[in-house]
Amino acid sequence: MTNLTEKQVITEIVRAAREQGLTVHSKNAQLNETGMDCQVVFAEDDTGMQWVLRKPRRSDVVERAYAEGRTLAFLRANLTADVPDWRIHTPELIAYPMLKGTPAAGIDLEQKQYVWNMNHQPPSDNFVHTLAGILAELHGTNQTAAGQSGIEVIMPEDFRRMTAESMVDVKNKLGVSKQLWERWQTWINDDAYWPGFSTLIHGDLHPPHILIDQNERVAGLLDWTEAKVADPAKDFVLYQTIFGEKETARLLEYYNQAGGRIWAKMHEHISEMQAAYPLEIAKFALQTQQEEHINMALEALGVKPG
């Protein structure tokens, strides 16, 4: 696919949709290449409805998409925020009607930075309040029912153990700086940081996956590939990376008011999880085995390539 022109990619993905009986058109269709897992085309059907067409980039994406499909079915019945309604789901193509709202930000691939569609320095009260409410609702869903619907459930002690195992695995395969390794070990071995419960989480919550309305209220959430029942702090890590500790404290305050479950060292735990984010980059790189991803992981781990 890498050697195809934008027009050819659009034509190919639209053709795949039409083969599934969805009469979308190449004319005025737009290609979005920012996602690491899927190429995305936005196209219109005969009635003027906008559709999102996702073509997986790799086989591991296809496997994880089956889990995402189950997650979305559960969320549509249990969450008030909008989530995608997959009408077509094959190994070659995922298609759903475009949700209302605008992503809080897009990504400029050349500059490697967000292009904002909202006030973000700081985020508006509407944005923070509604995001906190949706997170409290998501984290408060019945995890037994989530598990019965096929969503992966990771108990608190298992999440902590798996994190520790990932640290060792990444250190052995890619390496990690001494300073970062010592910080990770202090965190992983201190009970005070870790929650005694798990919740249903989004798992990859950053601005392109958050849909807002004209008043900057959060209306929906996209891309549930990483959703599972696990440590709730994970849904705050990217927020803190982008907006900083002060804004995360504000979000946590609203989250608590909305019924979100917090604990004494929750914010410190989020900060330590943020310091361990290179693990996520490294696991992704080891999964794809692409040189670009490996180099990105090495840089995050504080290791010189080669």
N, C-alpha and C positions, 0 to 999 in steps of 0.2 A: 504493500500500500504506500510505502514511503516515496516511491518514484512517480506516483500518480499526481496529476494536477488537481487543484481544488475542485474544478468542474467535474473531472472524472470520478473523484471520490463521491461527490454529491450524486452523480448519475448512478453509480454502483449501489449506494445505500438506498436511494429512492426506488431503484429497480427491485431490490430485495424486499422493500415494503409492499410494492405493487404485487409481487409474487405471492404475498401473504393476504392479498385481497384489500389492501389499504391504498386507495387511489389518491396518493399525494403526488405533488408535481415538483420537477426540478427548477422550474421558473421561480425566481425570487427566493429559492431555498438558500439557507446559510449554513456554512460549515464551522464548527467550533472544535479546535484541536487542543484545547487547554487541558483536558482530562488525561491523566496518565493511564487510565484503564480502558476508556472508550473514545472512539471518534463519534462526534455528535452532529447530526444535521437537523435543522429546524425547517420544516416544510408544511405547506398548506394542502388541505384536501379539497375535494370538489365543492364542499359546503362553505369553505372559507375558514374551517377550524385549523388551528395551528397544532402540529404534532412534533414531538421530540423523538428522533430516531437514533438509537444508540447501537453502534457496531463495536463489539469487544475487540480489543487489540491482541489479546493473548488467550491461550486455553485456560489459564488459572482464573481469568476473569469470568469465563463461561461457567466454571464450577461454582464460583462464589455468587454468581447471579441467581442460581437456584435458591440459595439461602435468602438472598435479598427479596426475591419474589414472595416467599413465605412471610417474611417480615412485613412487607407492604400490605399483604392481605390482613394481617393481624392489626396493623396500625390504622388502617381505614375503618376498622370497627371499634378502635379503642382510643383514638387521638382526635381532638377537635381541629388541630392544624391540618392543612392540606398536605397530602403526600401523593406521589405518582400512582396512577391507576394503569398498570401494565395491561394493554389490550393484546399485544403480541409479545411472545417470549419464546424465541428459538435460540440455538447456539450462535446463529449468525446475526440476529437482530432483536432488539427490544424497542417497542414503540408504545407511547402513551400520549394522551392529549396534554398539551402544554398547560401548566397550572397558571392561575392568575398571580400577578405580582411580578416584581423585578428582583433579581439577585442583589443582595446588599452590596456586592462588588463583583466585578469580572477580573480576569487575569490578563495582564499584558505579558505575553510570552517573551518578547524581545527584552523588555526592561526587567522581567521577572518581579513584577510588583502588582498590587491590586489597583484596579481602576474603580473608584467608589461611586455608588449610586445613592449615597446617603451621607448625612453628617457623621463624621467618625472621630472628630477631635474636640470634644468627646462625643460618643453616640448619644442620640436624643433619649429623653425619658421614655417616650413611646416605645422605642426599640428595646431598651433594656428591660422595661416592665413586661412587655409581651414575650420577649425571649425567655425571661425568668419564669413566667407562667407556663410556657410550653415545656420547658425543661422540667419543671416541678410535676407537671401532668405526665410527661413521658416517664420520668423516673419513678412516679407513683403507680404505674400500671402493674397489674398482677403478674409477678414473674413466673408463677406456676403456670398460668394460662399462656404466657409467652413461650415457655418451654414446651408446653403441650402442642403449640402451633408449629413447632419445629425450629424455633429460634434457639441458638446456642446459649447455654446457661453456664457461667463460670462462677463458682462460689468464691467468696473473699479469699480464703486461704489458698485456693487453687490459682487465683489471679496473681497473688503475691509470689507463689512458688514459680509460676510460669514466667513472671517478670524476672525473677532471679536466674532461672534457667536460660532465658534469652540473653541476659547479661553475659553469662559464661560462654554461651554459643557464639555471640558476636565478638567477644574478646578473642576467642580461639580462632575464628575464621577471618576477622578483619582487623582486630586490635582495637585498643581504646587508650586514651591518654591516662597517665597515672592519676592526675588530679580528678578527672571525671569518674574513673573507676572507684576511687576512694569515697567520693560523694555518693555514688550509687549504693555502695556497701553500707554506709552509715544510714541511709534512708531505708534500705530493704530490711535491715536488722533491728529497726526501732519500731516496736508495736504501736507507739503513740500516734504515728502518722496514719495508720491503716484503718479503714472502716471495717466494721464487723458485719457488713451487709453488701449485697449487690443490687443493682437496678438495671432496668432496660435502658441502654444508652444508644445515642446516634453513632458515636465512635469516630466521626470525621467532621466535626462541626466547625466550619469556617465560612466566611462571608459568601462565596459563590454558591453555597448549599443552603443559604437562608434567604427565603423570599419575603419581600416587604411590600406593603401597599403605599399609596401616595402620602400617607401620614407617618411613614416609617414604622408602622406596626408590623410585627412578624406574622405573616399569613400562612406560610408553609415551609417545609424542609425537604430538600432533595438529597439524592445519593445516599442510600441506606446500606451500602455494601458492607460497612464495618459494624453494623448494628449487632448487639448481643446483650445478654444480661451479664454485667461486669461492674467494675469500679466506677461509680458516678463521677468521680473527679476528672475522668478522661474527657468528659464533654466540656470542661472549662479550660483545658490546657491551651488549645489554639487561640481561644479568646484572650487569655492572658498574654500569650506570645505577641498578639497583634495590638491589644489595647493597654496592656500593662497591669501591674498589681492593683493600683488604686481603682481602676475601672472594674477589675474582677471582684474586688471587695464590694463594690456597689451592686454588681450583678448578684453576688451571693446574698447580699442583704435582701434584695427583692425576691430572690429564690426562696429564702427562708420564710418571708412573709407570705409567699404563694403556697406554702406547705411543703417545700423541698426539705429533705432530711439532711441536716448538717451535723458535723462533729467538731470537737475542740480544735483539732489540728488540720481541718479540711483545707484551709487556704495554704498552709505550709506544705501539705501533701500535694496540692496542685503545682506548687512551685518546684517541688522535687520531681514530680512527674514530667514537668516541663524540661527540667535538666536531663531527664532520661529520654527525651523525645528522639535523640539520635538512634535509639534502639528501633523505633518505628521505621526510620529511614533505612537503617541497616537491614531490617527484616524484609522490607520491600525490595531492596537491592539484591539480597540473597535469593529472593523469590524470582525476580526477573532475570538476574545474571547479566544485565546490560551494563556496559562499561560506564556510561554516563551516570547511572544510578549508583554503581559501586563507588565512583569518585566522589559523588555527592555525600555518600555515607561516610567515607573515610574523612572527608573534611569536617563533617559534623562530629565525628568521634575524636577529632584532634590527632589523626594519624596521617603521616605523609605518604602519598601514593608511591607504590613501588618499594 
